[in-house]
């Protein structure tokens, strides 16, 4: 099996720069030993105007079989007793995961975009033409187009007939592939091949271990999070191991959100500290309804007038939310910024709530929520009522439309003020539930917290804390812009001087305004911690 990489140049930017990028001298033919054969690098042509590098892989089928003994199935795609298939197959002739591994081994520096001799070269886009004469494509030429075209390639994929002497036999599953682009770097092009060759072949020659997720994300950095076929790519690359596929998709979604927010991934996925599990919340519109409030006595009210230990404020808040949902007759509820799942857990205890969707940007928070709810041990009927989804609340999501109610409990204060309009539109303008409950701290009440220093907010991640007047002004303007009416409720003891510790706004969609029902999909009813194996199988069949 082999592939060629060609480029053109000028006297000022000679094509032979390809040799610097690949770290292989155009004047030499080189051989490299691998565990499954020998890889050769040579240059059929090399001058200032045009340069072509060829990677030829000679596969030792016997060595490959001996190396893979005791690691599962014998022949590729065959039954364990298909001994002949171990020796008679397409691996020496067709591009596959073997060629992808050879690319990584022989052109490792080029894949990383490193060139010590000419450090300016790896970042430069250049005319590239990649040819692979025999490429297995489970899904045909159409799938090849869907995988490469979104990455900036002009794709030519011609199906190879089973036998040119008998055209009536039809086409094989192989294509002759030509990729052309003037806008990509060589490192980017090689990373595309490293991931997509085994995806198209849909059969890796080695056992897929957990570290394959890291390999996929490294090679897919910058292009895989936004690829329209991301689910198919991750599923096939990871050999449909659902646990690894789910892990990869979670990390890719975090990468996409971080890129959209111009933030680091660590800043996005920080709703729960990795070592303590204590909520710290994020600035992406996804808050954590923790059981404590920073600067307070374990989240309790400082005094309830009885001299007895008061009820934790987080508990009072949930009780107030549940009462308002019951008054609104809400059956289908969104917990936006569900954090570690305390409110979701409380909602599940009331059978009147037939569908509960918790949304949070943090994978760690959702993992804790899944454990709290015991989704892996939950009965089928109960599990059908709850869904945990990863997402940011400052972006619209059509799957959140048409619900009876949405709850934003201790969320808005974690956003930078310039981002509040995005949250407002995503919830009130796009999702448009019939009822929206928003709770947030009342900054006037902070003087009643003996342990909270003057001038400090209740939580280190709070971007602001509103007075009662500021909250009412904001809520009134939001309601007017989006066709809602709004009322206000105190949560906790209502101090005659400074008001309650938590303030709640109850938004109700004005009469005549009708939210649209969402298109129900399997993802809306599949718990966050459940397997997506069946989905992967459907994707593979569709391809």
C-alpha positions as CSV (number, residue, x, y, z in Angstrom):
1,X,0.0,0.0,0.0
2,X,1.2,3.5,-0.6
3,X,0.3,7.2,-0.8
4,X,1.9,10.2,-2.4
5,X,2.0,13.8,-1.2
6,X,2.8,16.4,-3.8
7,X,3.3,20.2,-3.8
8,X,4.2,22.9,-6.2
9,X,6.5,25.9,-5.7
10,X,8.4,28.8,-7.1
11,X,12.1,29.8,-6.9
12,X,11.2,32.0,-3.9
13,X,9.2,29.1,-2.2
14,X,10.7,26.0,-3.7
15,X,8.6,22.8,-3.7
16,X,11.5,20.9,-2.2
17,X,10.6,22.6,1.1
18,X,8.5,19.5,1.4
19,X,11.7,17.6,2.4
20,X,12.2,20.0,5.3
21,X,8.6,19.6,6.5
22,X,8.8,15.8,6.3
23,X,12.3,15.6,7.7
24,X,13.3,13.3,4.8
25,X,15.9,14.3,2.3
26,X,14.6,14.3,-1.3
27,X,17.8,12.9,-2.6
28,X,17.6,9.7,-0.5
29,X,15.4,6.7,-0.4
30,X,15.0,5.6,3.3
31,X,13.5,2.5,5.0
32,X,12.0,2.2,8.4
33,X,11.2,-1.0,10.3
34,X,7.9,-1.3,11.9
35,X,6.3,-4.2,13.9
36,X,4.2,-5.2,10.8
37,X,6.6,-4.6,8.0
38,X,8.9,-2.0,6.3
39,X,8.0,1.6,5.4
40,X,9.9,3.2,2.6
41,X,10.1,7.0,1.8
42,X,11.2,8.1,-1.6
43,X,10.8,11.1,-3.9
44,X,9.7,10.3,-7.5
45,X,10.2,13.9,-8.4
46,X,11.9,16.8,-6.6
47,X,12.7,20.3,-8.0
48,X,11.7,23.9,-7.3
49,X,8.5,23.6,-9.3
50,X,7.1,20.3,-8.1
51,X,8.0,17.8,-5.4
52,X,6.4,14.5,-4.6
53,X,7.0,12.3,-1.6
54,X,5.8,8.7,-1.5
55,X,5.3,6.5,1.5
56,X,5.3,2.8,0.6
57,X,4.4,0.2,3.2
58,X,5.4,-3.4,2.7
59,X,3.3,-5.5,5.1
60,X,4.6,-8.8,6.5
61,X,1.2,-10.6,6.8
62,X,2.8,-13.5,8.8
63,X,4.5,-11.2,11.3
64,X,1.2,-9.3,11.7
65,X,-0.7,-12.4,12.5
66,X,2.0,-13.6,15.0
67,X,2.0,-10.2,16.7
68,X,-1.8,-10.2,17.1
69,X,-2.2,-13.7,18.4
70,X,-4.2,-13.9,21.6
71,X,-5.7,-10.4,21.1
72,X,-9.1,-11.2,20.0
73,X,-10.4,-12.1,16.6
74,X,-8.1,-13.6,14.0
75,X,-8.9,-12.2,10.6
76,X,-9.9,-8.7,10.1
77,X,-13.7,-8.6,10.3
78,X,-13.8,-12.4,10.3
79,X,-14.7,-15.1,12.8
80,X,-12.1,-16.5,15.1
81,X,-11.9,-19.7,13.1
82,X,-11.3,-17.9,9.8
83,X,-7.7,-18.8,9.9
84,X,-7.2,-18.3,6.1
85,X,-8.4,-14.7,6.4
86,X,-5.5,-13.9,8.6
87,X,-3.1,-14.5,5.7
88,X,-5.2,-13.8,2.7
89,X,-6.6,-10.3,2.9
90,X,-6.3,-6.7,1.6
91,X,-3.9,-5.4,4.2
92,X,-0.7,-5.4,2.0
93,X,-2.5,-3.5,-0.8
94,X,-5.2,-1.2,0.6
95,X,-4.7,1.9,2.8
96,X,-5.9,1.2,6.4
97,X,-5.0,1.7,10.0
98,X,-1.6,0.2,9.2
99,X,-0.8,3.1,6.9
100,X,-2.1,5.6,9.5
101,X,0.3,4.1,12.1
102,X,3.2,4.2,9.5
103,X,2.4,7.9,8.9
104,X,2.7,8.6,12.6
105,X,5.9,6.6,13.0
106,X,7.7,7.9,9.9
107,X,6.4,11.5,9.8
108,X,6.0,12.1,13.5
109,X,7.6,15.6,13.5
110,X,5.6,16.6,10.4
111,X,2.4,15.5,12.2
112,X,3.3,17.7,15.2
113,X,4.1,20.7,12.9
114,X,7.7,20.8,14.0
115,X,10.6,21.8,11.8
116,X,13.7,22.9,13.6
117,X,15.7,23.8,10.5
118,X,13.0,26.0,9.1
119,X,10.5,26.8,11.9
120,X,8.5,29.2,9.7
121,X,7.5,26.4,7.3
122,X,5.0,24.3,9.3
123,X,2.5,27.2,9.7
124,X,2.4,28.1,6.0
125,X,-0.4,26.8,3.9
126,X,0.8,25.4,0.6
127,X,-0.7,23.6,-2.5
128,X,-1.1,20.0,-1.6
129,X,-2.2,17.0,-3.6
130,X,-2.5,13.6,-1.9
131,X,-3.2,10.4,-3.9
132,X,-4.2,7.0,-2.5
133,X,-4.8,4.5,-5.3
134,X,-6.6,1.9,-3.2
135,X,-8.6,3.1,-0.2
136,X,-11.2,0.9,1.5
137,X,-14.3,3.0,2.1
138,X,-17.2,1.4,4.0
139,X,-19.9,3.8,3.0
140,X,-18.5,4.4,-0.5
141,X,-17.4,7.5,-2.3
142,X,-20.2,9.6,-0.8
143,X,-18.8,9.0,2.7
144,X,-15.3,9.9,1.6
145,X,-16.8,13.2,0.3
146,X,-18.6,13.8,3.6
147,X,-15.5,13.2,5.6
148,X,-12.9,15.2,3.7
149,X,-14.8,18.1,2.0
150,X,-15.7,19.9,5.2
151,X,-12.0,20.1,6.0
152,X,-11.2,22.2,2.9
153,X,-10.3,19.4,0.4
154,X,-11.4,19.1,-3.2
155,X,-12.2,15.4,-3.2
156,X,-12.1,13.0,-6.2
157,X,-13.1,9.5,-5.1
158,X,-13.6,7.1,-8.0
159,X,-15.0,3.7,-7.2
160,X,-12.8,0.7,-8.1
161,X,-14.8,-2.0,-10.1
162,X,-14.7,-5.5,-8.8
163,X,-13.3,-6.7,-12.1
164,X,-12.8,-4.5,-15.2
165,X,-13.4,-7.5,-17.4
166,X,-16.9,-8.0,-15.8
167,X,-18.4,-4.5,-15.2
168,X,-21.8,-6.1,-14.5
169,X,-20.3,-7.3,-11.2
170,X,-20.4,-3.7,-10.0
171,X,-18.0,-1.7,-7.8
172,X,-15.9,-2.9,-4.9
173,X,-15.7,-1.1,-1.6
174,X,-12.4,0.5,-2.6
175,X,-11.9,4.0,-4.2
176,X,-9.1,5.8,-5.9
177,X,-8.7,9.0,-3.8
178,X,-7.3,12.3,-4.8
179,X,-7.3,15.2,-2.3
180,X,-6.3,18.8,-3.4
181,X,-6.1,22.0,-1.4
182,X,-4.3,25.3,-1.4
183,X,-5.4,26.4,2.1
184,X,-4.1,23.6,4.4
185,X,-0.8,23.1,6.2
186,X,1.0,19.8,5.7
187,X,0.6,19.0,9.4
188,X,-3.1,19.5,9.2
189,X,-3.3,17.3,6.1
190,X,-1.4,14.5,7.7
191,X,-3.6,14.7,10.8
192,X,-6.7,14.4,8.7
193,X,-5.3,11.2,7.1
194,X,-4.2,9.8,10.4
195,X,-7.7,9.9,11.8
196,X,-9.8,9.3,8.7
197,X,-7.9,6.4,7.0
198,X,-8.9,3.9,9.8
199,X,-12.4,5.5,10.0
200,X,-13.0,4.7,6.3
201,X,-11.6,1.2,6.6
202,X,-13.7,0.7,9.8
203,X,-11.4,-2.0,11.1
204,X,-8.2,-1.4,13.2
205,X,-5.5,-3.9,13.2
206,X,-4.7,-3.4,16.9
207,X,-6.6,-3.4,20.2
208,X,-8.2,-0.1,21.0
209,X,-7.0,1.0,24.5
210,X,-8.2,4.1,26.5
211,X,-5.2,6.1,25.3
212,X,-6.7,6.1,21.8
213,X,-9.0,8.9,23.0
214,X,-6.0,11.1,23.6
215,X,-4.5,10.2,20.2
216,X,-7.8,11.1,18.5
217,X,-8.2,14.4,20.3
218,X,-4.5,15.4,19.6
219,X,-4.9,14.6,15.9
220,X,-8.4,16.1,15.7
221,X,-7.5,19.4,17.4
222,X,-8.8,22.4,15.5
223,X,-11.1,20.4,13.2
224,X,-12.8,17.5,14.8
225,X,-15.0,19.4,17.3
226,X,-16.9,21.2,14.5
227,X,-16.9,18.3,11.9
228,X,-20.5,17.5,10.8
229,X,-19.6,13.7,11.0
230,X,-18.0,13.9,14.4
231,X,-20.1,11.1,15.9
232,X,-19.4,8.7,13.1
233,X,-15.6,9.5,13.2
234,X,-15.3,9.0,16.9
235,X,-17.4,5.8,16.9
236,X,-15.4,4.2,14.1
237,X,-12.0,5.4,15.2
238,X,-12.6,3.9,18.6
239,X,-13.9,0.7,17.2
240,X,-17.4,1.4,18.6
241,X,-16.3,1.0,22.2
242,X,-19.1,3.0,23.6
243,X,-17.4,4.1,26.8
244,X,-14.4,5.5,24.9
245,X,-16.7,7.1,22.3
246,X,-18.8,8.8,25.0
247,X,-15.6,10.1,26.7
248,X,-14.3,11.5,23.4
249,X,-17.5,13.2,22.6
250,X,-17.7,14.9,26.0
251,X,-14.2,16.2,25.7
252,X,-14.8,17.4,22.1
253,X,-17.9,19.3,23.2
254,X,-15.9,21.0,25.9
255,X,-13.3,21.9,23.3
256,X,-15.9,23.3,21.0
257,X,-17.5,25.4,23.8
258,X,-14.0,26.6,25.0
259,X,-13.2,27.7,21.4
260,X,-16.5,29.5,21.1
261,X,-15.9,31.3,24.4
262,X,-12.3,32.0,23.6
263,X,-11.4,30.3,26.9
264,X,-9.3,27.4,28.0
265,X,-11.0,24.0,28.5
266,X,-10.0,24.1,32.2
267,X,-12.0,27.3,32.6
268,X,-15.1,25.7,31.1
269,X,-15.1,22.4,32.9
270,X,-14.7,23.8,36.4
271,X,-18.2,23.5,37.9
272,X,-16.9,20.9,40.2
273,X,-13.3,20.9,41.5
274,X,-11.5,17.8,40.4
275,X,-10.1,16.9,43.8
276,X,-12.9,18.0,46.2
277,X,-16.1,17.8,44.2
278,X,-17.0,21.2,45.6
279,X,-19.0,23.4,43.2
280,X,-17.1,26.4,41.8
281,X,-19.4,27.1,38.8
282,X,-18.4,28.7,35.5
283,X,-18.8,31.8,33.6
284,X,-20.7,30.1,30.7
285,X,-24.2,30.3,32.1
286,X,-24.1,27.0,33.9
287,X,-24.3,27.3,37.6
288,X,-24.2,24.6,40.3
289,X,-26.9,24.4,42.9
290,X,-24.7,23.4,45.7
291,X,-25.8,22.7,49.3
292,X,-23.6,25.5,50.7
293,X,-23.1,29.1,50.0
294,X,-19.6,30.6,50.3
295,X,-19.3,32.9,53.2
296,X,-22.3,31.5,55.0
297,X,-22.8,29.1,57.9
298,X,-23.1,25.9,55.8
299,X,-25.6,27.6,53.7
300,X,-28.1,28.2,56.5
301,X,-30.0,31.3,57.4
302,X,-28.3,33.2,60.2
303,X,-31.5,33.4,62.2
304,X,-35.1,32.3,61.7
305,X,-36.4,33.9,64.9
306,X,-36.8,30.6,66.8
307,X,-33.4,30.2,68.3
308,X,-33.2,26.8,66.7
309,X,-30.8,25.8,63.9
310,X,-32.4,27.1,60.7
311,X,-33.1,25.1,57.5
312,X,-30.2,25.3,54.9
313,X,-30.9,28.0,52.4
314,X,-30.3,25.6,49.5
315,X,-33.1,23.4,50.9
316,X,-35.5,26.4,51.2
317,X,-34.6,27.4,47.6
318,X,-35.5,24.0,46.2
319,X,-38.7,23.9,48.3
320,X,-39.7,27.3,46.9
321,X,-38.9,26.2,43.3
322,X,-40.9,22.9,43.7
323,X,-43.9,24.9,45.0
324,X,-43.9,27.3,42.1
325,X,-43.6,24.4,39.6
326,X,-46.5,22.7,41.2
327,X,-48.6,25.9,41.1
328,X,-47.8,26.2,37.4
329,X,-48.8,22.6,36.7
330,X,-45.4,22.0,35.0
331,X,-44.9,18.4,33.9
332,X,-41.9,18.8,31.6
333,X,-39.1,20.7,33.3
334,X,-35.7,22.0,32.3
335,X,-33.0,22.5,35.1
336,X,-30.7,24.8,33.3
337,X,-27.3,24.7,35.1
338,X,-28.2,21.5,37.0
339,X,-24.7,21.2,38.5
340,X,-24.5,18.1,40.7
341,X,-28.2,17.2,40.3
342,X,-29.8,18.2,43.6
343,X,-32.8,19.8,42.1
344,X,-33.2,17.0,39.5
345,X,-33.2,14.5,42.3
346,X,-35.9,16.4,44.1
347,X,-38.0,16.7,40.9
348,X,-37.8,13.0,40.3
349,X,-39.6,12.4,43.6
350,X,-42.7,14.0,42.3
351,X,-44.5,11.8,39.8
352,X,-46.2,14.9,38.3
353,X,-43.0,15.7,36.6
354,X,-43.0,13.4,33.6
355,X,-39.9,14.7,31.9
356,X,-36.9,16.3,33.5
357,X,-33.9,17.5,31.6
358,X,-30.7,18.7,33.4
359,X,-28.3,20.8,31.4
360,X,-24.7,21.7,32.5
361,X,-21.5,22.5,30.6
362,X,-19.3,20.6,33.1
363,X,-18.6,16.9,32.5
364,X,-17.5,16.5,36.1
365,X,-20.7,18.0,37.4
366,X,-22.8,15.8,35.2
367,X,-20.8,12.7,36.2
368,X,-21.5,13.5,39.9
369,X,-25.2,14.1,39.1
370,X,-25.4,10.8,37.3
371,X,-23.9,9.0,40.4
372,X,-26.2,11.0,42.7
373,X,-29.2,9.9,40.7
374,X,-27.9,6.3,40.3
375,X,-28.7,6.4,36.7
376,X,-26.9,3.1,36.1
377,X,-29.2,1.3,38.5
378,X,-32.4,3.2,37.8
379,X,-35.4,1.3,36.6
380,X,-36.5,1.7,33.0
381,X,-39.6,3.6,33.7
382,X,-37.9,6.1,36.0
383,X,-34.9,6.5,33.7
384,X,-37.3,7.4,30.9
385,X,-38.2,10.6,32.9
386,X,-34.7,12.0,33.2
387,X,-32.0,13.2,30.8
388,X,-28.7,14.9,31.6
389,X,-27.2,16.9,28.8
390,X,-24.0,18.8,28.3
391,X,-24.4,22.3,26.9
392,X,-23.9,26.0,27.5
393,X,-26.8,28.2,28.3
394,X,-25.5,31.1,26.3
395,X,-26.2,29.2,23.1
396,X,-29.6,28.4,21.6
397,X,-30.5,24.7,21.5
398,X,-33.6,23.7,19.5
399,X,-34.0,20.6,21.7
400,X,-34.9,22.8,24.7
401,X,-37.9,24.3,23.0
402,X,-41.5,23.7,24.1
403,X,-41.1,22.7,27.8
404,X,-43.5,23.6,30.5
405,X,-41.0,25.2,32.8
406,X,-37.3,26.1,33.0
407,X,-35.3,26.7,36.2
408,X,-32.2,28.9,36.5
409,X,-31.3,28.4,40.1
410,X,-28.3,30.5,41.2
411,X,-27.0,30.8,37.6
412,X,-27.2,34.4,36.4
413,X,-24.7,35.8,38.9
414,X,-22.0,33.5,37.5
415,X,-22.1,35.3,34.1
416,X,-20.2,38.4,33.2
417,X,-22.8,41.1,32.6
418,X,-22.1,41.4,28.9
419,X,-23.1,37.8,28.4
420,X,-26.5,38.1,30.1
421,X,-28.2,39.1,26.8
422,X,-27.1,35.8,25.2
423,X,-28.5,33.8,28.1
424,X,-31.7,35.9,28.0
425,X,-32.2,35.1,24.3
426,X,-31.4,31.4,24.6
427,X,-33.9,30.9,27.3
428,X,-36.7,33.5,26.8
429,X,-36.3,34.1,23.0
430,X,-35.5,30.7,21.7
431,X,-36.5,28.0,24.2
432,X,-39.6,29.9,25.4
433,X,-40.9,27.7,28.2
434,X,-44.3,28.6,29.6
435,X,-42.8,29.3,33.1
436,X,-39.3,30.4,33.9
437,X,-38.0,30.5,37.5
438,X,-34.8,32.5,38.2
439,X,-33.3,32.7,41.7
440,X,-30.3,34.8,42.6
441,X,-28.7,36.1,45.8
442,X,-30.0,39.4,47.3
443,X,-26.8,41.4,48.0
444,X,-28.6,43.6,50.5
445,X,-29.0,40.6,52.8
446,X,-25.2,40.0,52.9
447,X,-24.9,42.2,56.0
448,X,-26.8,39.5,58.0
449,X,-24.0,36.9,57.3
450,X,-21.7,37.2,60.3
451,X,-19.0,35.1,58.6
452,X,-19.1,37.1,55.3
453,X,-16.6,40.0,55.3
454,X,-18.0,43.4,54.3
455,X,-17.9,44.0,50.6
456,X,-17.4,40.4,49.7
457,X,-19.8,38.4,47.5
458,X,-21.1,35.0,48.7
459,X,-19.2,32.9,46.2
460,X,-15.7,33.5,44.7
461,X,-17.1,33.0,41.2
462,X,-20.0,35.4,41.4
463,X,-19.5,38.2,38.8
464,X,-22.1,40.3,40.6
465,X,-24.9,40.2,43.1
466,X,-28.0,42.3,42.6
467,X,-30.0,44.4,45.0
468,X,-33.8,43.8,44.9
469,X,-34.3,46.9,42.8
470,X,-31.6,45.8,40.3
471,X,-33.1,42.3,40.0
472,X,-36.6,43.6,39.5
473,X,-35.4,46.1,36.8
474,X,-33.6,43.3,34.9
475,X,-36.5,40.9,35.2
476,X,-39.0,43.5,34.1
477,X,-37.1,44.4,31.0
478,X,-36.6,40.7,30.1
479,X,-40.3,40.0,30.5
480,X,-41.3,43.0,28.4
481,X,-38.9,42.1,25.6
482,X,-40.1,38.5,25.2
483,X,-43.8,38.5,26.0
484,X,-43.8,37.3,29.6
485,X,-45.3,38.7,32.8
486,X,-43.2,38.5,36.0
487,X,-43.8,38.3,39.7
488,X,-41.4,38.1,42.6
489,X,-41.1,35.8,45.6
490,X,-38.9,35.9,48.7
491,X,-36.9,32.8,49.6
492,X,-35.8,32.4,53.2
493,X,-36.7,34.8,56.0
494,X,-37.9,38.2,54.6
495,X,-36.0,40.7,56.7
496,X,-38.0,44.0,57.0
497,X,-34.9,46.1,56.3
498,X,-32.8,44.1,53.8
499,X,-35.3,41.6,52.4
500,X,-34.8,37.8,51.9
501,X,-31.4,36.1,51.4
502,X,-32.5,34.8,48.0
503,X,-34.8,36.5,45.5
504,X,-36.9,34.6,42.9
505,X,-38.6,35.9,39.7
506,X,-41.5,33.9,38.3
507,X,-41.9,34.5,34.6
508,X,-45.1,33.4,32.9
509,X,-45.6,33.4,29.1
510,X,-48.4,35.9,28.3
511,X,-51.7,34.6,27.1
512,X,-51.7,34.1,23.3
513,X,-48.0,33.2,23.2
514,X,-47.6,29.5,22.5
515,X,-44.2,27.7,22.8
516,X,-43.5,25.2,20.0
517,X,-43.3,21.6,20.8
518,X,-39.8,20.1,20.3
519,X,-39.1,17.3,18.0
520,X,-38.6,14.4,20.4
521,X,-35.4,12.4,19.8
522,X,-33.7,9.5,21.5
523,X,-31.0,11.8,22.9
524,X,-33.7,13.7,24.9
525,X,-34.6,10.5,26.8
526,X,-31.3,8.8,27.0
527,X,-29.7,9.3,30.4
528,X,-26.2,10.9,30.3
529,X,-24.5,7.9,31.8
530,X,-26.2,5.3,29.6
531,X,-24.5,3.5,26.7
532,X,-24.7,4.9,23.2
533,X,-23.7,1.6,21.6
534,X,-27.0,1.3,19.7
535,X,-26.6,4.8,18.3
536,X,-23.1,3.9,17.0
537,X,-24.6,0.8,15.3
538,X,-27.3,2.9,13.6
539,X,-24.7,5.4,12.4
540,X,-22.5,2.7,11.0
541,X,-25.5,1.1,9.1
542,X,-26.5,4.5,7.8
543,X,-23.0,5.0,6.5
